[in-house]
C-alpha cells in the first residue's frame, strides 16, 4: 500500500509539474532560440518584466518592514487587549480567505476614480488605481500574511526573557531589537522575503483587476502571458512563462536553503 501511494505521488508530480514544464520549454523554443529571444525582447515584454521587478522590490520592502512590526506587536505588545489582537490576526489572515480578484475589486471600489478617496487623489494628481501604486497595494494585500506568519512562531518560541533582560540592563528598544531580537528572527525574515518575492512574481488576479492590464503602462509579466494566450501568441507566452518558472525554481532552492538555516538557528 505504501508503494502504491508513493507511485501515485510521483504520478501526480509528473502530471502536474514535469509535463507542463516540459511543454513550456518546448513551446518557448518552438520557433528556435531566435523566437524565444524575440518574445522576450519585445517592448511590451521588457516593460512588463521591468514593471514586475519594480512591484516585487517595493512590495518586498514594505512587506518586510510592516510584517516585522505587525508580528512583534501581535506577540510582544502587552498593552494590546486580546480582542484587538484577535481582530488584527483576522485582518492579517484575510487574504487567505478572500480571492485575489475580490481583493483587487475591493481596492478599485475603495480607491478607484469613482470613489470619494480615489477622486480626491485624482484631483491631487496622484492616481492609485490603474497605476503603479494600486498594483503595489494589491500585491501587498495578497502577500502581507506571509511575513507575519513566518516571524510570529519564532517570537513565540524564543520568549521575551532575553529582551526583558536587555531592557533591565538599560538597552533601548531599537538596540534591543538589533542585538537581541533580530539575530533570532533573521532567518524567518529571509524565508518570508523569499515567499513574498515568489508570491509577488506570480500574482495575477488582484493585479489584473487593479492595473487594467494597460500595455506599456501597467502590464506585468503574468498579465502579458494572459494577453498573449488570448491573442494566440503561444510562443511568446511560453517564453515569458519559462522566465517566471526559472525564477520560481531558483526561489524554491533559496527557500529550502533558508528553511534549513532557520531550523539550525
C-alpha positions in Angstrom: 0.0 0.0 0.0 2.8 2.3 0.9 4.5 1.7 -2.5 1.2 2.5 -4.2 0.8 5.9 -2.5 4.5 6.7 -3.4 3.8 5.8 -7.0 0.7 7.9 -7.1 2.6 10.8 -5.6 5.2 10.6 -8.3 2.5 10.3 -10.9 0.8 13.4 -9.7 4.1 15.2 -9.6 4.9 14.2 -13.2 1.4 15.2 -14.5 1.1 18.5 -12.7 4.7 19.8 -12.7 7.1 17.9 -15.0 4.9 17.6 -18.1 3.6 21.2 -18.1 7.2 22.4 -17.5 8.4 20.4 -20.5 5.6 21.7 -22.6 6.5 25.3 -21.6 10.2 24.7 -22.5 9.4 23.1 -25.9 6.8 25.8 -26.6 9.2 28.6 -25.8 11.7 27.3 -28.3 9.1 26.2 -30.9 10.5 28.8 -33.2 14.1 28.3 -32.2 16.3 30.4 -29.9 15.7 33.5 -32.1 11.9 33.1 -31.5 12.5 32.9 -27.7 14.7 35.9 -27.6 12.3 37.9 -29.9 9.4 37.2 -27.5 11.4 38.4 -24.5 12.9 41.5 -26.3 9.5 42.9 -27.4 9.0 46.4 -26.0 5.9 45.2 -24.1 7.7 42.2 -22.7 10.6 44.3 -21.5 8.3 46.8 -19.9 6.2 44.1 -18.3 9.3 42.4 -16.8 10.6 45.8 -15.5 7.2 46.6 -14.0 7.1 43.2 -12.4 10.5 43.7 -10.9 9.6 47.2 -9.6 6.4 45.8 -8.0 8.3 42.9 -6.4 11.0 45.2 -5.0 8.6 47.8 -3.5 6.2 45.1 -2.1 9.1 43.1 -0.6 10.5 46.2 1.2 7.1 47.3 2.5 6.1 43.7 3.5 9.3 43.2 5.4 9.0 46.5 7.3 5.4 46.2 8.2 5.3 42.5 8.5 8.1 42.5 11.2 6.3 45.3 13.0 3.0 43.6 13.0 4.5 40.3 14.2 6.2 42.0 17.1 3.1 43.9 18.1 0.9 40.7 17.9 3.4 38.7 20.1 5.1 41.3 22.3 2.6 44.2 22.7 1.2 43.6 26.2 -0.7 46.8 26.0 -2.9 45.5 23.3 -6.0 43.6 24.5 -6.7 40.1 23.4 -9.8 41.3 21.5 -7.7 43.8 19.5 -5.1 41.1 18.8 -7.8 38.7 17.6 -9.1 41.4 15.2 -5.6 42.1 13.9 -4.9 38.4 13.4 -8.2 38.1 11.4 -7.1 41.1 9.2 -3.7 39.5 8.6 -5.4 36.2 7.6 -8.0 38.0 5.4 -6.0 37.4 2.1 -6.1 33.7 2.8 -9.9 33.7 2.9 -10.6 36.3 0.1 -9.9 35.6 -3.6 -7.2 37.9 -5.0 -9.8 39.0 -7.6 -12.2 40.1 -4.9 -9.3 41.8 -3.1 -8.5 43.7 -6.3 -12.1 44.7 -6.7 -12.2 46.0 -3.1 -9.3 48.2 -3.8 -11.0 49.5 -7.0 -14.2 50.3 -5.1 -12.2 52.0 -2.3 -9.6 53.9 -4.3 -10.9 53.9 -7.8 -11.7 57.1 -9.8 -15.5 56.8 -8.9 -14.9 56.6 -5.2 -14.5 59.6 -2.8 -10.9 58.7 -1.8 -10.0 57.9 -5.4 -11.5 61.2 -6.7 -9.5 63.1 -4.0 -6.3 61.5 -5.0 -7.1 62.1 -8.7 -7.7 65.8 -8.1 -4.3 65.9 -6.2 -2.6 64.5 -9.3 -1.9 61.1 -7.7 -3.5 58.2 -9.4 -3.8 55.0 -7.4 -6.0 52.5 -9.4 -4.9 51.7 -12.9 -1.4 52.9 -12.0 1.7 51.6 -10.2 0.6 52.5 -6.6 -2.6 50.4 -7.0 -0.6 47.4 -8.2 1.7 47.7 -5.2 -1.3 47.9 -2.8 -3.0 44.9 -4.5 0.2 42.7 -4.3 0.9 43.9 -0.7 -2.7 42.8 0.2 -2.1 39.3 -1.1 1.4 38.8 0.3 1.1 40.5 3.7 0.4 37.4 5.8 3.5 35.6 4.5 6.0 37.6 6.5 3.9 37.9 9.7 3.1 34.2 9.8 6.8 33.3 9.4 8.0 35.5 12.2 5.3 35.1 14.9 6.1 31.4 15.7 9.8 32.2 16.1 9.0 35.1 18.5 6.6 32.9 20.5 9.2 30.1 20.7 12.2 32.3 21.9 10.1 34.1 24.5 10.7 37.6 25.9 13.2 36.8 28.6 16.3 38.0 26.7 14.6 41.2 25.6 13.4 41.9 29.1 16.9 41.3 30.4 18.4 43.7 27.8 15.8 46.3 28.9 16.7 45.8 32.5 20.4 46.4 31.7 19.5 49.7 30.1 19.2 48.9 26.4 16.7 51.0 24.5 14.0 49.4 22.3 15.9 49.8 19.0 19.1 48.5 20.4 17.3 45.5 22.0 15.7 44.7 18.6 19.1 44.8 16.7 21.2 42.9 19.2 18.6 40.5 20.8 15.5 40.1 18.7 16.9 40.4 15.1 19.5 37.5 15.4 16.7 35.2 16.5 14.3 36.1 13.7 16.6 36.9 10.8 16.2 33.5 9.0 12.5 33.7 9.4 12.6 37.1 7.8 14.7 35.8 4.9 12.3 33.0 4.4 9.4 35.4 4.5 11.2 37.6 1.9 11.6 34.7 -0.4 8.0 33.7 -0.1 7.0 37.4 -0.7 9.1 37.6 -3.8 7.7 34.3 -5.2 4.1 35.3 -4.5 4.6 38.7 -6.0 6.1 37.3 -9.2 3.2 35.0 -9.7 0.3 37.3 -8.7 -2.3 37.7 -11.4 -5.9 38.2 -10.2 -5.6 41.2 -8.0 -3.1 42.9 -10.2 -5.2 42.3 -13.3 -8.3 44.0 -11.7 -6.4 46.9 -10.2 -4.0 47.6 -13.1 -6.4 47.4 -16.0 -3.7 45.5 -17.9 -2.7 48.6 -19.9 0.1 47.7 -22.3 3.4 49.5 -21.7 1.9 51.2 -18.6 0.5 48.8 -16.0 1.1 45.4 -17.6 3.1 42.8 -15.6 4.7 39.6 -16.8 1.8 37.4 -15.7 -0.9 39.6 -17.3 1.1 39.8 -20.5 1.2 36.0 -20.6 -2.5 36.0 -20.2 -2.9 38.5 -23.1 -0.5 36.5 -25.3 -2.6 33.4 -24.7 -5.8 35.3 -25.5 -4.2 36.5 -28.7 -3.0 33.0 -29.7 0.7 34.2 -29.4 1.6 30.9 -27.6 5.3 31.0 -28.3 5.7 34.4 -26.7 3.5 33.3 -23.7 5.7 30.2 -23.2 8.8 32.3 -23.3 7.7 34.7 -20.6 6.3 31.7 -18.6 9.6 30.0 -18.8 11.4 33.0 -17.4 8.9 33.2 -14.5 9.3 29.4 -14.0 13.1 29.7 -13.8 12.8 32.5 -11.2 10.3 30.3 -9.2 12.6 27.3 -9.3 15.6 29.4 -8.1 13.4 30.8 -5.3 12.4 27.3 -4.3 16.1 26.4 -3.9 16.7 29.5 -1.8 13.6 28.7 0.3 14.9 25.2 1.0 18.3 26.6 1.9 16.8 29.3 4.2 14.5 26.8 5.8 17.4 24.6 6.8 19.3 27.6 8.1 16.2 28.6 10.1 16.0 25.2 11.6 19.7 25.2 12.6 19.3 28.6 14.3 
